[in-house]
Amino acid sequence: MLDLGRTLGHLGACDQFLSLTHLLDSGALAPGDHVLLTGNGAGISLAAAVVEVLEHPAW
């Protein structure tokens, strides 16, 4: 995701969701895959979510 981030820059709270969409659209993820999304903010503000791809999205 580093190359994608270099072209777009920081998008705030959207970074993780844009990355997930990019991975799905590019075919890098398939049903059954698990993805760890992480984010951090000012101070000690951390967030994480594990997402399982159940099917390829219709979009």
N, CA, C and O atoms as a CHARMM CRD file, in Angstrom:
* protein
*
  236
    1    1 MET  N      0.80500  -1.18300   0.00000 PROA 1      0.00000
    2    1 MET  CA     0.00000   0.00000   0.00000 PROA 1      0.00000
    3    1 MET  C      0.85600   1.25800   0.00000 PROA 1      0.00000
    4    1 MET  O      0.34600   2.36700  -0.15900 PROA 1      0.00000
    5    2 LEU  N      2.14500   1.07900   0.17800 PROA 2      0.00000
    6    2 LEU  CA     3.04000   2.22500   0.19500 PROA 2      0.00000
    7    2 LEU  C      3.02000   2.97400  -1.13300 PROA 2      0.00000
    8    2 LEU  O      2.97500   4.20400  -1.14700 PROA 2      0.00000
    9    3 ASP  N      3.05100   2.25000  -2.24400 PROA 3      0.00000
   10    3 ASP  CA     3.02900   2.91100  -3.55600 PROA 3      0.00000
   11    3 ASP  C      1.73600   3.69400  -3.76900 PROA 3      0.00000
   12    3 ASP  O      1.77000   4.80500  -4.29700 PROA 3      0.00000
   13    4 LEU  N      0.61000   3.13500  -3.37000 PROA 4      0.00000
   14    4 LEU  CA    -0.66600   3.85100  -3.48900 PROA 4      0.00000
   15    4 LEU  C     -0.64900   5.11200  -2.62700 PROA 4      0.00000
   16    4 LEU  O     -1.07200   6.17600  -3.07700 PROA 4      0.00000
   17    5 GLY  N     -0.16500   4.99700  -1.40300 PROA 5      0.00000
   18    5 GLY  CA    -0.08700   6.14900  -0.50800 PROA 5      0.00000
   19    5 GLY  C      0.82900   7.25100  -1.02300 PROA 5      0.00000
   20    5 GLY  O      0.57600   8.43400  -0.79700 PROA 5      0.00000
   21    6 ARG  N      1.88300   6.86200  -1.70900 PROA 6      0.00000
   22    6 ARG  CA     2.80300   7.86200  -2.26000 PROA 6      0.00000
   23    6 ARG  C      2.14200   8.70000  -3.35000 PROA 6      0.00000
   24    6 ARG  O      2.49200   9.86600  -3.53000 PROA 6      0.00000
   25    7 THR  N      1.19500   8.12200  -4.07500 PROA 7      0.00000
   26    7 THR  CA     0.53500   8.86900  -5.14700 PROA 7      0.00000
   27    7 THR  C     -0.61500   9.72700  -4.63000 PROA 7      0.00000
   28    7 THR  O     -0.91900  10.76900  -5.21100 PROA 7      0.00000
   29    8 LEU  N     -1.25800   9.29700  -3.54200 PROA 8      0.00000
   30    8 LEU  CA    -2.43200  10.01000  -3.04300 PROA 8      0.00000
   31    8 LEU  C     -2.16300  10.86900  -1.81900 PROA 8      0.00000
   32    8 LEU  O     -2.82200  11.89000  -1.62100 PROA 8      0.00000
   33    9 GLY  N     -1.21500  10.47400  -1.00700 PROA 9      0.00000
   34    9 GLY  CA    -0.97700  11.17200   0.24300 PROA 9      0.00000
   35    9 GLY  C     -1.88500  10.64900   1.33900 PROA 9      0.00000
   36    9 GLY  O     -2.57100   9.64200   1.16600 PROA 9      0.00000
   37   10 HSD  N     -1.88300  11.33900   2.46500 PROA 10     0.00000
   38   10 HSD  CA    -2.67900  10.92500   3.62400 PROA 10     0.00000
   39   10 HSD  C     -4.12600  11.37900   3.45700 PROA 10     0.00000
   40   10 HSD  O     -4.38800  12.54300   3.15200 PROA 10     0.00000
   41   11 LEU  N     -5.05600  10.46000   3.65700 PROA 11     0.00000
   42   11 LEU  CA    -6.47800  10.77500   3.49600 PROA 11     0.00000
   43   11 LEU  C     -7.23600  10.73300   4.81600 PROA 11     0.00000
   44   11 LEU  O     -8.46100  10.60700   4.82500 PROA 11     0.00000
   45   12 GLY  N     -6.52400  10.83600   5.91500 PROA 12     0.00000
   46   12 GLY  CA    -7.17400  10.83100   7.22100 PROA 12     0.00000
   47   12 GLY  C     -7.74600   9.47200   7.54800 PROA 12     0.00000
   48   12 GLY  O     -7.07800   8.45300   7.37300 PROA 12     0.00000
   49   13 ALA  N     -8.96400   9.45100   8.01700 PROA 13     0.00000
   50   13 ALA  CA    -9.60400   8.20800   8.44100 PROA 13     0.00000
   51   13 ALA  C     -9.96900   7.29700   7.27100 PROA 13     0.00000
   52   13 ALA  O    -10.41800   6.17200   7.49500 PROA 13     0.00000
   53   14 CYS  N     -9.79300   7.74200   6.05500 PROA 14     0.00000
   54   14 CYS  CA   -10.15100   6.94200   4.87700 PROA 14     0.00000
   55   14 CYS  C     -9.02200   6.03700   4.38900 PROA 14     0.00000
   56   14 CYS  O     -9.26000   5.17900   3.53900 PROA 14     0.00000
   57   15 ASP  N     -7.81700   6.19800   4.89500 PROA 15     0.00000
   58   15 ASP  CA    -6.66300   5.43500   4.40000 PROA 15     0.00000
   59   15 ASP  C     -6.91600   3.92500   4.39200 PROA 15     0.00000
   60   15 ASP  O     -6.67300   3.25800   3.38600 PROA 15     0.00000
   61   16 GLN  N     -7.40000   3.39300   5.50200 PROA 16     0.00000
   62   16 GLN  CA    -7.58900   1.94900   5.61400 PROA 16     0.00000
   63   16 GLN  C     -8.65900   1.44700   4.64100 PROA 16     0.00000
   64   16 GLN  O     -8.50500   0.38200   4.04400 PROA 16     0.00000
   65   17 PHE  N     -9.72000   2.19900   4.48400 PROA 17     0.00000
   66   17 PHE  CA   -10.81300   1.75400   3.62100 PROA 17     0.00000
   67   17 PHE  C    -10.45300   1.87300   2.14200 PROA 17     0.00000
   68   17 PHE  O    -10.86200   1.04100   1.33200 PROA 17     0.00000
   69   18 LEU  N     -9.69500   2.89900   1.79400 PROA 18     0.00000
   70   18 LEU  CA    -9.20700   3.01800   0.42800 PROA 18     0.00000
   71   18 LEU  C     -8.25100   1.87000   0.11100 PROA 18     0.00000
   72   18 LEU  O     -8.30700   1.29700  -0.97700 PROA 18     0.00000
   73   19 SER  N     -7.38900   1.53800   1.04200 PROA 19     0.00000
   74   19 SER  CA    -6.45600   0.43000   0.84200 PROA 19     0.00000
   75   19 SER  C     -7.19500  -0.89500   0.67600 PROA 19     0.00000
   76   19 SER  O     -6.85000  -1.69400  -0.19500 PROA 19     0.00000
   77   20 LEU  N     -8.19800  -1.12700   1.49700 PROA 20     0.00000
   78   20 LEU  CA    -8.99100  -2.34900   1.38900 PROA 20     0.00000
   79   20 LEU  C     -9.69000  -2.41600   0.03100 PROA 20     0.00000
   80   20 LEU  O     -9.70200  -3.46700  -0.61000 PROA 20     0.00000
   81   21 THR  N    -10.26700  -1.30900  -0.40400 PROA 21     0.00000
   82   21 THR  CA   -10.92900  -1.26100  -1.71100 PROA 21     0.00000
   83   21 THR  C     -9.93200  -1.51900  -2.83000 PROA 21     0.00000
   84   21 THR  O    -10.23000  -2.25100  -3.77500 PROA 21     0.00000
   85   22 HSD  N     -8.75100  -0.92200  -2.72700 PROA 22     0.00000
   86   22 HSD  CA    -7.71300  -1.12600  -3.74600 PROA 22     0.00000
   87   22 HSD  C     -7.31100  -2.59600  -3.82700 PROA 22     0.00000
   88   22 HSD  O     -7.17500  -3.14100  -4.92300 PROA 22     0.00000
   89   23 LEU  N     -7.12100  -3.23800  -2.68100 PROA 23     0.00000
   90   23 LEU  CA    -6.74000  -4.65200  -2.66800 PROA 23     0.00000
   91   23 LEU  C     -7.83500  -5.53100  -3.26500 PROA 23     0.00000
   92   23 LEU  O     -7.54000  -6.49300  -3.97400 PROA 23     0.00000
   93   24 LEU  N     -9.08100  -5.21000  -2.98700 PROA 24     0.00000
   94   24 LEU  CA   -10.19200  -5.98100  -3.56000 PROA 24     0.00000
   95   24 LEU  C    -10.28800  -5.77000  -5.07000 PROA 24     0.00000
   96   24 LEU  O    -10.43200  -6.73000  -5.82700 PROA 24     0.00000
   97   25 ASP  N    -10.20900  -4.52500  -5.49800 PROA 25     0.00000
   98   25 ASP  CA   -10.32900  -4.21300  -6.93000 PROA 25     0.00000
   99   25 ASP  C     -9.16600  -4.75400  -7.75300 PROA 25     0.00000
  100   25 ASP  O     -9.34700  -5.11800  -8.91500 PROA 25     0.00000
  101   26 SER  N     -7.98100  -4.81000  -7.16500 PROA 26     0.00000
  102   26 SER  CA    -6.80100  -5.27200  -7.90600 PROA 26     0.00000
  103   26 SER  C     -6.69600  -6.79000  -7.95700 PROA 26     0.00000
  104   26 SER  O     -5.84700  -7.33300  -8.66500 PROA 26     0.00000
  105   27 GLY  N     -7.55900  -7.47900  -7.20600 PROA 27     0.00000
  106   27 GLY  CA    -7.51800  -8.94000  -7.18700 PROA 27     0.00000
  107   27 GLY  C     -6.51400  -9.50600  -6.20000 PROA 27     0.00000
  108   27 GLY  O     -6.27200 -10.71300  -6.19100 PROA 27     0.00000
  109   28 ALA  N     -5.92600  -8.65700  -5.37000 PROA 28     0.00000
  110   28 ALA  CA    -4.95700  -9.12400  -4.38100 PROA 28     0.00000
  111   28 ALA  C     -5.61500  -9.88400  -3.24000 PROA 28     0.00000
  112   28 ALA  O     -4.95000 -10.63700  -2.52800 PROA 28     0.00000
  113   29 LEU  N     -6.91300  -9.69100  -3.06300 PROA 29     0.00000
  114   29 LEU  CA    -7.66800 -10.40400  -2.03200 PROA 29     0.00000
  115   29 LEU  C     -8.71700 -11.29100  -2.67900 PROA 29     0.00000
  116   29 LEU  O     -9.28900 -10.95300  -3.71400 PROA 29     0.00000
  117   30 ALA  N     -8.95400 -12.42100  -2.05300 PROA 30     0.00000
  118   30 ALA  CA    -9.95000 -13.37600  -2.55500 PROA 30     0.00000
  119   30 ALA  C    -10.78800 -13.85900  -1.38100 PROA 30     0.00000
  120   30 ALA  O    -10.36900 -13.72400  -0.23100 PROA 30     0.00000
  121   31 PRO  N    -11.96000 -14.41700  -1.64700 PROA 31     0.00000
  122   31 PRO  CA   -12.77000 -14.96800  -0.56000 PROA 31     0.00000
  123   31 PRO  C    -11.95100 -15.94800   0.29300 PROA 31     0.00000
  124   31 PRO  O    -11.22900 -16.80500  -0.21500 PROA 31     0.00000
  125   32 GLY  N    -12.09900 -15.77900   1.59900 PROA 32     0.00000
  126   32 GLY  CA   -11.35500 -16.59300   2.55200 PROA 32     0.00000
  127   32 GLY  C    -10.13000 -15.89300   3.11400 PROA 32     0.00000
  128   32 GLY  O     -9.58400 -16.33100   4.12700 PROA 32     0.00000
  129   33 ASP  N     -9.68500 -14.81300   2.47800 PROA 33     0.00000
  130   33 ASP  CA    -8.53100 -14.05900   2.97600 PROA 33     0.00000
  131   33 ASP  C     -8.92000 -13.23100   4.19700 PROA 33     0.00000
  132   33 ASP  O    -10.06900 -12.81800   4.34600 PROA 33     0.00000
  133   34 HSD  N     -7.94600 -13.00200   5.05500 PROA 34     0.00000
  134   34 HSD  CA    -8.10900 -12.14000   6.21900 PROA 34     0.00000
  135   34 HSD  C     -7.16200 -10.95500   6.06600 PROA 34     0.00000
  136   34 HSD  O     -6.04200 -11.10700   5.57800 PROA 34     0.00000
  137   35 VAL  N     -7.61400  -9.78000   6.48300 PROA 35     0.00000
  138   35 VAL  CA    -6.82000  -8.55300   6.38400 PROA 35     0.00000
  139   35 VAL  C     -6.83800  -7.85900   7.74000 PROA 35     0.00000
  140   35 VAL  O     -7.88500  -7.76400   8.38100 PROA 35     0.00000
  141   36 LEU  N     -5.68100  -7.37800   8.17000 PROA 36     0.00000
  142   36 LEU  CA    -5.58500  -6.59000   9.39300 PROA 36     0.00000
  143   36 LEU  C     -5.50300  -5.12900   9.00000 PROA 36     0.00000
  144   36 LEU  O     -4.54600  -4.71300   8.34700 PROA 36     0.00000
  145   37 LEU  N     -6.49800  -4.34600   9.39000 PROA 37     0.00000
  146   37 LEU  CA    -6.50500  -2.90300   9.15400 PROA 37     0.00000
  147   37 LEU  C     -6.09400  -2.22300  10.45400 PROA 37     0.00000
  148   37 LEU  O     -6.66000  -2.49900  11.51100 PROA 37     0.00000
  149   38 THR  N     -5.10900  -1.33700  10.37400 PROA 38     0.00000
  150   38 THR  CA    -4.66300  -0.62100  11.56500 PROA 38     0.00000
  151   38 THR  C     -4.62500   0.87200  11.28900 PROA 38     0.00000
  152   38 THR  O     -4.47000   1.30700  10.14800 PROA 38     0.00000
  153   39 GLY  N     -4.76600   1.63500  12.33500 PROA 39     0.00000
  154   39 GLY  CA    -4.68900   3.08100  12.22300 PROA 39     0.00000
  155   39 GLY  C     -4.23700   3.66700  13.54100 PROA 39     0.00000
  156   39 GLY  O     -4.39000   3.05100  14.59600 PROA 39     0.00000
  157   40 ASN  N     -3.68100   4.85800  13.47400 PROA 40     0.00000
  158   40 ASN  CA    -3.29100   5.54500  14.70300 PROA 40     0.00000
  159   40 ASN  C     -3.55900   7.02400  14.55500 PROA 40     0.00000
  160   40 ASN  O     -3.65700   7.55800  13.44900 PROA 40     0.00000
  161   41 GLY  N     -3.67500   7.66700  15.69200 PROA 41     0.00000
  162   41 GLY  CA    -3.95400   9.09200  15.70100 PROA 41     0.00000
  163   41 GLY  C     -3.04100   9.79100  16.68500 PROA 41     0.00000
  164   41 GLY  O     -2.06400   9.21900  17.16900 PROA 41     0.00000
  165   42 ALA  N     -3.36800  11.01100  16.96500 PROA 42     0.00000
  166   42 ALA  CA    -2.55500  11.80600  17.87700 PROA 42     0.00000
  167   42 ALA  C     -2.54300  11.18800  19.27000 PROA 42     0.00000
  168   42 ALA  O     -3.53200  10.60300  19.71200 PROA 42     0.00000
  169   43 GLY  N     -1.42200  11.32500  19.94700 PROA 43     0.00000
  170   43 GLY  CA    -1.30400  10.76000  21.28700 PROA 43     0.00000
  171   43 GLY  C     -1.26300   9.24500  21.21400 PROA 43     0.00000
  172   43 GLY  O     -0.50500   8.67400  20.42900 PROA 43     0.00000
  173   44 ILE  N     -2.06900   8.60400  22.02300 PROA 44     0.00000
  174   44 ILE  CA    -2.12100   7.13700  22.03200 PROA 44     0.00000
  175   44 ILE  C     -3.51300   6.71200  21.56400 PROA 44     0.00000
  176   44 ILE  O     -4.26900   6.09200  22.31100 PROA 44     0.00000
  177   45 SER  N     -3.82700   7.04400  20.35600 PROA 45     0.00000
  178   45 SER  CA    -5.10700   6.68300  19.75700 PROA 45     0.00000
  179   45 SER  C     -4.84800   5.61500  18.70000 PROA 45     0.00000
  180   45 SER  O     -4.32100   5.91100  17.62700 PROA 45     0.00000
  181   46 LEU  N     -5.21600   4.38100  19.00200 PROA 46     0.00000
  182   46 LEU  CA    -4.96300   3.26400  18.10500 PROA 46     0.00000
  183   46 LEU  C     -6.27100   2.55500  17.78000 PROA 46     0.00000
  184   46 LEU  O     -7.19900   2.53700  18.58800 PROA 46     0.00000
  185   47 ALA  N     -6.33000   1.97800  16.60200 PROA 47     0.00000
  186   47 ALA  CA    -7.49900   1.19800  16.20600 PROA 47     0.00000
  187   47 ALA  C     -7.03000   0.04100  15.33100 PROA 47     0.00000
  188   47 ALA  O     -6.04900   0.16300  14.59800 PROA 47     0.00000
  189   48 ALA  N     -7.73400  -1.07300  15.41400 PROA 48     0.00000
  190   48 ALA  CA    -7.40700  -2.22300  14.58200 PROA 48     0.00000
  191   48 ALA  C     -8.67200  -3.03300  14.33500 PROA 48     0.00000
  192   48 ALA  O     -9.57400  -3.07700  15.17100 PROA 48     0.00000
  193   49 ALA  N     -8.72000  -3.67000  13.17600 PROA 49     0.00000
  194   49 ALA  CA    -9.83700  -4.54700  12.84200 PROA 49     0.00000
  195   49 ALA  C     -9.33000  -5.65400  11.92800 PROA 49     0.00000
  196   49 ALA  O     -8.54500  -5.40500  11.01400 PROA 49     0.00000
  197   50 VAL  N     -9.77700  -6.86300  12.17800 PROA 50     0.00000
  198   50 VAL  CA    -9.49100  -7.97400  11.28100 PROA 50     0.00000
  199   50 VAL  C    -10.73100  -8.19400  10.43500 PROA 50     0.00000
  200   50 VAL  O    -11.82700  -8.37800  10.96400 PROA 50     0.00000
  201   51 VAL  N    -10.55800  -8.17500   9.12300 PROA 51     0.00000
  202   51 VAL  CA   -11.67100  -8.30000   8.18300 PROA 51     0.00000
  203   51 VAL  C    -11.47700  -9.59100   7.38900 PROA 51     0.00000
  204   51 VAL  O    -10.38500  -9.85400   6.88400 PROA 51     0.00000
  205   52 GLU  N    -12.51900 -10.38300   7.28000 PROA 52     0.00000
  206   52 GLU  CA   -12.48500 -11.57900   6.44800 PROA 52     0.00000
  207   52 GLU  C    -13.25400 -11.30800   5.16400 PROA 52     0.00000
  208   52 GLU  O    -14.38600 -10.82800   5.21100 PROA 52     0.00000
  209   53 VAL  N    -12.65900 -11.60600   4.03400 PROA 53     0.00000
  210   53 VAL  CA   -13.31800 -11.42700   2.74600 PROA 53     0.00000
  211   53 VAL  C    -14.21700 -12.65200   2.52100 PROA 53     0.00000
  212   53 VAL  O    -13.72100 -13.77100   2.38300 PROA 53     0.00000
  213   54 LEU  N    -15.51400 -12.44100   2.48600 PROA 54     0.00000
  214   54 LEU  CA   -16.45800 -13.53700   2.29100 PROA 54     0.00000
  215   54 LEU  C    -16.78800 -13.78300   0.81900 PROA 54     0.00000
  216   54 LEU  O    -16.97900 -14.92200   0.39400 PROA 54     0.00000
  217   55 GLU  N    -16.85100 -12.70400   0.05800 PROA 55     0.00000
  218   55 GLU  CA   -17.11000 -12.81100  -1.37500 PROA 55     0.00000
  219   55 GLU  C    -16.59300 -11.56000  -2.05500 PROA 55     0.00000
  220   55 GLU  O    -16.37300 -10.53600  -1.40700 PROA 55     0.00000
  221   56 HSD  N    -16.40200 -11.64400  -3.34400 PROA 56     0.00000
  222   56 HSD  CA   -15.93200 -10.47200  -4.07400 PROA 56     0.00000
  223   56 HSD  C    -17.08300  -9.47900  -4.18400 PROA 56     0.00000
  224   56 HSD  O    -18.17800  -9.86400  -4.59300 PROA 56     0.00000
  225   57 PRO  N    -16.86600  -8.20500  -3.83100 PROA 57     0.00000
  226   57 PRO  CA   -17.95200  -7.22500  -3.87400 PROA 57     0.00000
  227   57 PRO  C    -18.48400  -7.01200  -5.28700 PROA 57     0.00000
  228   57 PRO  O    -17.75400  -7.16400  -6.26700 PROA 57     0.00000
  229   58 ALA  N    -19.74500  -6.66200  -5.37800 PROA 58     0.00000
  230   58 ALA  CA   -20.41300  -6.48100  -6.67500 PROA 58     0.00000
  231   58 ALA  C    -20.02600  -5.17700  -7.36700 PROA 58     0.00000
  232   58 ALA  O    -20.26300  -5.02600  -8.56600 PROA 58     0.00000
  233   59 TRP  N    -19.43500  -4.23200  -6.63400 PROA 59     0.00000
  234   59 TRP  CA   -19.14600  -2.95400  -7.27200 PROA 59     0.00000
  235   59 TRP  C    -18.09500  -3.11000  -8.32300 PROA 59     0.00000
  236   59 TRP  O    -17.72000  -2.13200  -8.97100 PROA 59     0.00000
